[in-house]
Amino acid sequence: MRPRLLATAVLALCLVLPAQAQEQPHVFRNATLYPISSEPIESGTMVVQDGTIQALGPTGSVEVPDGAVSHDVAGAVLMPGLVDTHSHIGQVSGGDGSAAMHPDVRTLDAINARHPSLDRARAGGITTVQVLSGSGHLMSGQTTFLKLRDGNTASDLTACDDRPVEACGGMKMANGTNPQREAGPFPQTRGHAAAMVRQQFVEAQAYQRKKEQAESEAAGPDRDLRMEGLVDVLEGNRTVHFHTHRHDDVLTAIRLSEEFGFDLVLHHVSEAWKVADDIAAADVPASIILLDAPGGKPEADEIAYRNGRVLNQAGVDVAYHTDDPITDSRLFLRQAALGVRAGLSREAALESVTLAGARMLGLADDTGALEVGKDADFIVLSGDPLSVYTKIEQTWVEGAKVFDRSAPEDRGFATGGYRVYDDAIQHVHE
């Protein structure tokens, strides 16, 4: 019995020590801090404990708790972890060819949380991400918001504290050429695509009324998972994240949101610069992408680097995203840098990959800025965040380090080529 008791005690100690380590305060000294929600601090100190930011300010003005683990990061930059509003990491999948709309499909059921693409995202400084299925459907399913903390399952990584894991996300919709097909249950024209979506929402409204009018749950309509997903949208419990490129498709997405009263975030919007005032008047945010390599689809022919600047000047809340693998997660900051090159201010550019994205996911109370009380999601950089020469040295999520460029087991995810994407290389979290 004694050896067994000893083994049990050792196991219990091993389980307790990591928890204690996370509870221990950490202090980061002498860095340039970019809080995003306030002015930069040239030589700053930040204290984190129990997964949240406890204090930050100029070095010498911050009270440091006794026993804090000290990190001297002189010469480095600390800023919030990056928020990617649109990504396909984790081998995610959604609807299939059986229908043009799958509002009942959950990406939560199709995310491989152990896939190396998540490690690449951590190496790129991404701490919060929306994982969506593809745009080959008018509705491809329910999205999932993830915090890229250490974890083995999608449920371990969901980002919402105030709702069940299956409700932690939005709804993916699309228009334009992607959901058009020549045969089957898919539309062949833009007009028919919009009509199909309207009809689906009309049916969801009828289902919603039947539920509301029923005297009891048992007396209500039979459970319909497709309708339940859309009722979540109608009731504001899920925001629609809408893949759209051409200016006329952008306006169609806005009309649909106004007709049925759902919350909307526009995604990609290659031709947003043509209708920026219309987007601003509708008070709809835009999550955009910049292509810095040849390729793409005809409806993105007129994508422009000035997109972010024009939208920002019109008063639109603007974020960038990777659409990984369209843009490698490790190159996310380059999106913001290209925006600055086209006239977007540095302040707006840095907000576009942090706090703006957090707002679009409804997570800005917890992440997206260095503020006391917010989650300790941050990155340590070797220099200017918008410089091509800058390296992401560390990524921290909720006060725990999830990427360290100096560690051999992590460095490969920062520097490796396409072999890093290969299923043959799996990074198993212990």
N, C-alpha and C positions, 0 to 999 in steps of 0.2 A: 504493500500500500504506500510505503514512504516514497519510492521512486515515482509512483503515479501522482502523489500529492505534490512532489517537487516539480514535476513536469507541468502540472496544472498551475502552480504558482508562477513559474517562469512564463508560461503562456499569458497569464493574466497581467504580469508585469509588462510584457511586450505590447499588449493591447492598450495599457494605460499610458505608457511613455509617449507614443505619438500624440495622444490627446493632450497630455501635459505640455508637450513641445508646442502645439498649436496655441495653447492658452498663454504661453510665455510671450511677453511683449517683445517686439522687434523695433529698433530705431534705425532709420536711414538718414545719415548726416551728410551735409555739404554738397548736396546735389542741386541742380537747377530743377525746380518743380514747375510743371505746367498743370495747374489744377483744372483748366478749361473753363470752369464757371467763375473764375476770378483771374486777376493778373498773375503772370509768372513771378516766381520767387527766385532770385539769382543764386543765393546760397541758402538752401532750405533744409529743414529737418522734418521727417514724418514718422509718427509712431503708430504702429498697428498692433492690435491684440484682439483675440477672440473673433477673428475674421473680419473686423471692421477697422476703419481709420479712427484713431483716438485723438490725434492732434497733428497739426502741421503749421509751419510758419518759418520765418527766418531763423537760421541757426543761432542758438543762444537765447531765443525767446520761447522755446518749447520746453515744457517740463517733461523730463524723461523718467519713467518709472524705474525703481530699483530693480536690478536683476535683468534689465532688458538686454537682448542680444543686439550688439552694435554692428552696423554695417557702414563703413566709411566709403561713400560712393562719390567722392570728390571728382569732378570732371564729367560725371554722368548726368543724364537727364531722366527724371521720373515723370511719368504722365499716366493717365488712366489706361487700363487695358482697352484694347480696340474692340469695338462692337461692329460685327459684320451682320448686316440685316438680310443678307441673301447669299446662301451657300448650299452646296450639295455634298459636303463632306459626310463621311460615315456610310458610303455606299447606299444612300437613301433611295427608296423607290416609292412610287405612288400608284395612281390609277393605271389600268391596263386598257386594251383595245375593246373591251366589252361595252363601254359607254363613253360619251364625251365629257361627262361630269361625274365625279366621284367625291362628293362632299362628305361621305362617310369614312373615307380612307384616312388613316392616321399615320403620319410619318414616324411617330413614336414606335410603331410596330415594325419599322423597317430600317432602323438606324443601327449600324454596327459600331458601337462605342469603342471598340478595341482596334478599329482600323487606323492605319498610320496617318491617314489624312487629318485626323484630329491632332496628332502630334505635330504635323506640319503647321497647323493653324496655331498651336501654342507657340511654336518657334517663330511664327510671324507676329506674335504679340496679341493675338486675338484671345479675349477672355470670355466674351459673350457672342453667341451666334444664333441666327435663325436658320434652321435646316428645312429646306423646302424640297418637294418633289419637282419633277420637270414641268415644262410649259407646253407639252403636247396635248393638253386637255383644256377645255374651258374652265373646268375645276379639277385640279389633280389631287386635292385633299387637304387635310389639316396639317399645318406646319408645327414645328417644335422649337421652342426657345431653350438653348442649352447654355450652361456655364461650363467652361472647359476645365473644371476641377478634376482631380484625379478620380477615376471611377471606371467601373467595368461594364455598366449597362447604361442605356439611355435614361432610364429612370433615375439612376444615380446623378445624372448631369442636368436634369431639368432645372430651369432658372427661376421658377415662380414659388414664392413662399405662401401665397395667399389662395392657391387653388390646387386641385389635384393634378398629378403629373399629366394625365391625358388631356387636361384643359389648358396646358401651358403652351399656347401657340395661337396662330391665326388661321386664315384660309387662303390657299393659293388659287388664284384665277389667272387666266391669260386670254389675250385676243391677238388679232393679227394673223400672220400666216401659220404660226406653229400649230394651233389646234385645228387647222383646216386639212381635210383629207378628201380624196376623190370618191371614196366609197365608205359604206358602213354607217354607224350612228353619228359620225362627225359632220360638222357643217362644211360646206364647200365655198361659202361666201361670208364676208364680214357681216352683212345684214342678217343672214340666217343665224350666225353665231350669236349676235346680240339678242335676237328673238328667242333662241333656245334658253339663254340665261334668264331672260325676263319670265318666260313660262315656268322655269324651275323655281324662281323666287315667288311667283304667284301661288304655286302649289304649296310652298313653304308657309306663306302667309295664311292659307286656308288651314293647314295643319296647326299652325300657331293659334288660330282662333278657336278651333275645336278643343284644343287643350285648355285654353283660358275659359271657355264656356262650360266645360264639363264640371259637374258638381263634385266629382271625385276623380282621382287618378285612374281608378278602375273603370270609370264611365267614359274616359277620354278615348281618343283614337288609338288603334294598335300602334305599338312602338315602331317607328320608322327611322333607321339610323341616318339615312340620307337627309330626311327632313330635320332631324335633330341638329345635325351639323349646320344647316342653313338657318334654323331658328336661333342658334348661338350667334350667327352673324347679324340677324335682324335685331336681336336684343342687345347688341353691342358687346357681347362677351368674346367675340372673335373679330379682329380687324382683317379686312380683305387686303392681301398683298398681291397686287395686280401687275403681272408681266405685260408690258405694252411698249411699243417703239414709235410707230408713226404718229404724227400729230393728230390725225383724225381718230385713231384708235385710243389715244390718250383722252380725247374729249368724250368718246363713247364710254370709257370706264367711269369718268366723272358723272356723266348722265345717269348711268346705272346706279351709282352710289346715291345720287340725289333722289332718284325715283323710289328707291327702296330703303333709303335712310341708313345705309350701313357705313361704318368707318372705313376709310380707304387710305392706303399708302401706294403710290405709284412706283413701279420698279422698272429700271432701265431707262425708259423714256428718252430714247435717242434724239427725238425731235422736240424735246421739251422747250428748247430755246425758241421755237416757233410759236408756242402757245403759253409762254411763261405767265403772262398776265391772267389768262383764263385759269391756270392752275392756282395762282395766288388768290384770285377772286373766290375760288371754291374752297379755299383754306385747306388744301390737301398737300401733305408733305411728299417729297420725292426722294427715293433712294436710287442713285444713278451709278453708272459704270462708265469708265473710259477704256477704250480699246487701244492698246499701244503696240499691237502687232497686226499683220495682215490677216484677212479672213473675216468671217461674220456672215450675216444674212443681208439680202438686198434692202429690207426695211430699216436696217441700221446704217445704210450708206451715208446718211447725213448727220451721223453722230458728230459732235463737236466738242473739243476740249473746253470751250467757253460755256458749256451747258451749266456747270455749277455756278459760275459767276453770274450768268444771266438770270438764273432762277433765284439766286441769293439776292440780287439787286431788285428783283420783283417782289421780294418778301416771302418767298417759299422756304420752308424748312428743308434743308438739303443734307443728305447723307450719301456717302459712297459705299459700295459693296464690292465683293470679289466675284460673285457668281462662280466661285471655285468649282470646277477647274478652269473656267474661262480666264480668270486671273488667279495665279497661284496665291494661296493665303499668305505666303511668306513675303509677298510683294504688295500687301495691302496699303501700306503707307505711301507707296508710289502713286496711288490714285489721287490722294490729297495733294501730293507734290505737283502732279500734272495740272490739277485745278489751279494751284497758285501760279504756275507758269502761264495760264490763260487769264490771269487777272483776279482770281479769287483771293481774298485776304488770308494771311496766315492764320489768323484767329478763327475764321470761318472754316478753313480747311481742317485744322486740328479738331474743331468741334464736329466736323462732318464724319469723322471716323471714331468718335467717342460718344459724346452726350447726345448729339442729334439722332444717332442710331438707337440709343437707349430710349429716347422719347418715342420713336416710331414703334418700338416693341413694348411700350408701356412699362419699362423697367428703370426709368430715370430716377425714381426714388431710391434705388439701390446701387446703381452703377453708372458709369459714364463720366464721372468727375471725381477729383480728389477733394472730398469734403468730409468733415467730421461726421461720423455716424453712418456713412456709406460703406458698402462692402470694400474690403481692401483688395480690389482688382487693379493692378498696376503693372507697368513694365519699366525696366531699367534699360536705357539706351546708351550707346557709346558717344552720342553727339546729337546734333540737330535732327529732330524727327523727320524733317523733310529733305534731308541730304541722302543722296544715293550711297554715300560712303558710310553711313551710320549702320551699326549692327544692333540688333536686339539681344541684349546680354542675358536678361532674365524676364520671366513672366510669372506673376503671382496672381492667384485667384483666391479670394476670401482669406487672405493672409497666409496661404500656403504656396510655396514655390513649385510650379509645375513644369518649368523649363529653365535650364541653365546651360548657356552656350559653352561654358568651360567644362561641363561634364561630358565625357566621351559618348555616353549612351544617348545624350540629347543632341550633341553637336551634329550628328549625321542628319537629323531632321531639319537642321538649319542650312546645311551645305550640300546635301545629297541631291542627285539628279532624279530622273524618272524612276530609278530603281527604288527610291523611297516610297513611291506610290504603290509598288508591287505588293500583292497579297502575300507573296513569299516572305516579306519582311513584316512581321507582326510585333508590335511593342506591347507586351503583356504587363499590365499594372499589377503590382503585388500588394 
